[in-house]
Amino acid sequence: MSTLPQISGRKVIAALSKIGYEKDHQTGSHITLRQSSSPYRRLTVPDHKEIAKGTLRSIIRQAGLSVNEFIELL
């Protein structure tokens, strides 16, 4: 199992934008991303300086990626 890096919400959004996620809207400090092509998944990313490891792992899983695939996007 790969170790997760400590990264900000903005870096997570930048990495996910490389695979087709676009900013849909923002409510407070949480940004909702929408996949631009089918299956049109939606993800909510907290806009924090440092995202908790469990939250980051959940976002990666919801995006349909493995940890290694996500790390390559960074």
C-alpha positions, 0 to 999 in steps of 0.5 A: 500500500502506497503512502499518501502525501500531505497535500492541499485541496487545490492540488487535489483539484489540479490532479483530478482536472487532468483526468476530466474533472471540472469545478461545478460549484463551491459551497463554503470551503468545499468544492464540488467537481463534476466529471466532464464525460460519462459516467459524470461522477461528482466529488466534493473536495475540501478547500483546506491547506492539508486534507486528512489521509482518510478523506483523501483516500475516500476522494481517490476511491470515489474518482475510480483511481488507485493511490498509485494512479493518483500519485502519478497525476501529481 
